[in-house]
């Protein structure tokens, strides 16, 4: 008996079959691209420019070819609403998320259908507003301790110039520490000295898979990259599983997110998460929780460095609300302008810069046929710069997020956390953290971009500075 074709081969064969059957349909316009490859080279070299150019030259609904696959980028709010909300069940995550699945397993980010609904329902109470407020002390304490380290750095600096830090690296370390304390009530770096470097290797590999499309060896091939990833993943899994096992054995409720997830049950009170399910959700929260917030804060500090008038207004608000004491959870609502600055930074530099779905059925968007199997791309990077909804789209203007301005704008024109039922479950956690970290550090320091550095963007799983973000540190004291 002949071997059945591999899933990858079957997927390619189905894609070619769909391509042949598309000639009778009204498909969206788009770039021709290269023979056979289509726009594969463009998406790998500069995906942000590719999506911007596509919208500018072909309109709000653009079709790209990537080898045998078709992708349609949509920009109309009503179409985005259709995909993310009204017909969400007619779409799955795209196959490009398979690389992330190697890292986070079947967590909320990658799971589908009934299992995803069950997990989302089990996890939602852990992210209730009142529960999240209990984590604010960790956020402020960790930020204050980083500011103390900066104080020491400034005090010990003997050169004529101010000390320089890679702010991106510093913020990644800070948010990693915060997620460890809020998720596990522990310092993750104390659990295993290699945890931080292992997590960096795992995340770099996920980024690599995201930008490489299909042009990578499968994970079972023993390439040096795959072997490094496997070893790093083993470190991460050992630490996470060790914490879960320790908590199971002690039966201690520490009030952190892990305790809440371990105690979560369905409506019958009988079904709880298994250790494997806990591992996958925890891995998702560790990776997504610290990475995206660090990117948002990095770009916020960069923009404030370039717009000193706005920075002075933020600092004045922090001083008016907090005086000389560190910010607290009670200050969150009063730090209104600070929040608008973060919102505007995420408009210009959305950490989750691309949302992808795969159509499970034939449908129509903007008058065009979207055959089953088509990848549908929603790019916050491009949508957040759409001139139909954002006057002076490249400008940095936090007052775009005044309540009356937000109310006048269509709902699906701002998507830093996605939308619909699969909107990021940690949106409030991320916003509280970003506001408290920014307020704590700005209260004591101004940061100034080091001139001449390469600030190229890396559009992978998240939108990152490709070469870090070097900043001068200046103490306000």
Long-range contacts (C-beta under 8 A, 24 or more apart in sequence): 11-95, 12-68, 14-373, 15-68, 15-69, 15-70, 15-373, 16-68, 18-70, 18-371, 18-372, 18-373, 18-374, 19-68, 19-70, 21-371, 22-70, 22-369, 22-371, 25-369, 25-371, 26-367, 26-368, 26-369, 27-63, 27-70, 27-368, 27-369, 28-58, 28-61, 28-62, 28-63, 28-72, 28-366, 28-368, 29-58, 29-59, 29-61, 29-62, 29-63, 30-54, 30-58, 30-62, 30-63, 30-64, 30-65, 31-57, 31-58, 31-62, 31-64, 33-64, 33-65, 36-67, 37-66, 37-67, 38-64, 38-65, 38-66, 38-67, 39-64, 39-65, 39-66, 40-66, 40-67, 40-213, 40-215, 43-213, 44-211, 44-212, 44-213, 44-215, 47-211, 47-354, 47-459, 48-353, 48-381, 48-382, 48-457, 48-459, 51-377, 51-379, 51-381, 51-382, 52-381, 52-382, 52-385, 55-382, 55-386, 60-366, 61-365, 61-366, 61-368, 63-368, 66-213, 67-214, 69-375, 70-371, 70-373, 70-374, 70-375, 71-356, 71-374, 71-375, 71-376, 71-377, 72-365, 72-368, 72-370, 72-374, 72-375, 72-376, 72-377, 73-376, 73-377, 73-378, 73-379, 73-382, 74-365, 74-366, 74-376, 74-377, 74-378, 75-382, 75-383, 75-386, 76-365, 76-366, 77-389, 77-410, 77-411, 77-412, 77-413, 78-412, 79-365, 79-366, 80-378, 80-383, 80-412, 80-415, 80-419, 81-411, 81-412, 81-419, 81-420, 82-365, 83-357, 83-365, 83-376, 83-378, 84-355, 84-357, 84-378, 84-412, 84-418, 84-419, 84-420, 84-422, 85-419, 85-420, 85-421, 87-363, 88-420, 88-421, 88-422, 90-359, 90-360, 90-361, 90-363, 91-357, 91-358, 91-359, 91-360, 91-376, 92-357, 92-358, 92-360, 93-356, 93-357, 93-358, 94-356, 94-357, 94-358, 94-375, 94-376, 95-358, 95-375, 96-210, 96-213, 96-356, 96-375, 97-356, 98-209, 99-205, 99-206, 99-208, 99-209, 99-210, 100-206, 100-209, 100-210, 100-461, 102-205, 102-206, 102-209, 102-219, 102-229, 102-233, 103-202, 103-203, 103-205, 103-206, 103-233, 103-283, 103-287, 104-280, 104-283, 104-284, 104-287, 104-288, 105-276, 105-279, 105-280, 105-283, 106-277, 106-280, 107-280, 107-281, 107-283, 107-284, 107-285, 108-281, 108-284, 108-425, 109-284, 109-288, 110-284, 111-280, 116-422, 118-266, 118-271, 119-273, 119-277, 119-281, 120-421, 120-425, 121-266, 122-261, 122-264, 122-265, 122-266, 122-271, 122-272, 122-273, 123-261, 123-264, 123-281, 123-425, 124-425, 125-260, 125-264, 126-257, 126-260, 126-261, 126-264, 127-425, 127-426, 127-428, 127-429, 129-428, 131-260, 132-428, 132-429, 132-432, 133-329, 133-432, 134-255, 135-181, 135-182, 135-429, 135-432, 136-328, 136-329, 136-332, 136-432, 136-436, 137-328, 137-329, 138-178, 138-181, 138-182, 139-178, 139-182, 139-432, 139-433, 139-436, 139-437, 140-326, 140-327, 140-328, 140-436, 140-440, 142-174, 142-177, 142-178, 142-181, 143-174, 143-326, 143-436, 143-437, 143-440, 143-441, 144-326, 144-440, 146-170, 146-174, 146-441, 147-440, 147-441, 147-443, 147-444, 147-445, 150-441, 150-444, 150-445, 150-473, 150-475, 151-444, 151-475, 151-477, 153-473, 154-473, 154-474, 154-475, 161-472, 162-448, 162-472, 162-473, 162-474, 163-472, 163-473, 164-450, 164-470, 164-471, 164-472, 164-473, 165-470, 165-471, 165-473, 166-468, 166-469, 166-470, 166-471, 167-298, 167-301, 167-447, 167-468, 167-469, 167-470, 167-471, 168-294, 168-298, 168-464, 168-465, 168-468, 168-469, 169-468, 171-294, 171-297, 171-298, 171-437, 172-290, 172-291, 172-294, 174-294, 174-437, 175-289, 175-290, 175-291, 175-293, 175-294, 175-297, 175-433, 175-437, 176-286, 176-290, 176-294, 178-290, 178-433, 178-437, 179-285, 179-286, 179-289, 179-290, 180-286, 181-256, 182-256, 182-257, 182-429, 183-256, 183-257, 183-258, 183-282, 183-285, 183-286, 183-289, 184-243, 184-256, 184-257, 184-258, 185-254, 185-255, 185-256, 185-258, 186-243, 188-239, 188-286, 191-239, 191-242, 191-243, 192-235, 192-238, 192-239, 194-235, 195-235, 195-236, 195-239, 197-232, 198-231, 198-232, 198-233, 198-235, 198-236, 199-232, 199-236, 199-286, 199-287, 201-228, 201-229, 201-232, 202-229, 202-232, 202-233, 202-236, 202-287, 203-287, 203-291, 203-461, 205-229, 205-232, 206-287, 206-460, 206-461, 207-458, 207-460, 207-461, 207-462, 207-464, 208-460, 210-460, 210-461, 211-459, 211-460, 236-283, 237-279, 240-279, 240-282, 240-283, 240-286, 241-275, 241-279, 244-275, 244-278, 244-279, 244-282, 245-275, 248-275, 257-285, 258-282, 285-426, 288-424, 288-426, 289-426, 289-429, 289-430, 291-351, 291-461, 291-462, 292-351, 292-352, 292-430, 292-462, 293-351, 293-430, 293-433, 293-434, 293-437, 295-349, 295-351, 295-462, 295-463, 295-464, 296-342, 296-345, 296-346, 296-349, 296-351, 296-416, 296-430, 296-434, 297-434, 297-437, 297-438, 298-464, 298-465, 298-469, 299-345, 299-346, 299-348, 299-349, 299-463, 300-341, 300-342, 300-345, 300-434, 300-438, 301-438, 301-447, 301-469, 301-471, 302-449, 302-455, 302-469, 303-341, 303-344, 303-345, 303-348, 303-349, 303-396, 304-341, 304-442, 304-447, 305-447, 305-448, 305-449, 305-471, 306-396, 306-449, 307-396, 310-341, 310-396, 310-398, 311-442, 311-446, 313-337, 314-338, 314-341, 314-438, 314-442, 315-442, 315-443, 315-446, 315-476, 318-439, 318-442, 318-443, 319-443, 322-439, 322-443, 326-440, 326-443, 327-435, 327-436, 327-439, 327-440, 327-443, 329-432, 329-436, 331-439, 332-432, 332-435, 332-436, 335-435, 335-439, 337-398, 338-435, 338-438, 338-439, 339-401, 339-431, 339-435, 340-398, 340-399, 340-400, 340-401, 340-402, 341-398, 341-438, 342-431, 342-434, 342-435, 342-438, 343-398, 343-400, 343-401, 343-414, 343-416, 344-396, 344-397, 344-398, 344-400, 344-401, 345-396, 346-416, 347-384, 347-390, 347-400, 347-414, 347-416, 348-384, 348-385, 348-394, 348-396, 349-463, 350-380, 350-381, 350-384, 350-415, 350-416, 350-463, 351-416, 351-462, 351-463, 352-380, 352-416, 352-417, 352-418, 352-424, 352-462, 352-463, 353-379, 353-380, 353-381, 353-459, 353-462, 353-463, 354-378, 354-379, 354-380, 354-381, 354-459, 355-379, 355-380, 355-415, 355-418, 378-415, 380-414, 380-415, 380-416, 381-459, 381-463, 383-413, 383-414, 383-415, 384-413, 384-414, 384-415, 386-413, 389-413, 443-476, 444-475, 444-476, 444-477, 445-473, 445-474, 445-475, 445-476, 446-474, 446-476, 447-471, 447-472, 447-473, 447-474, 448-472, 448-474
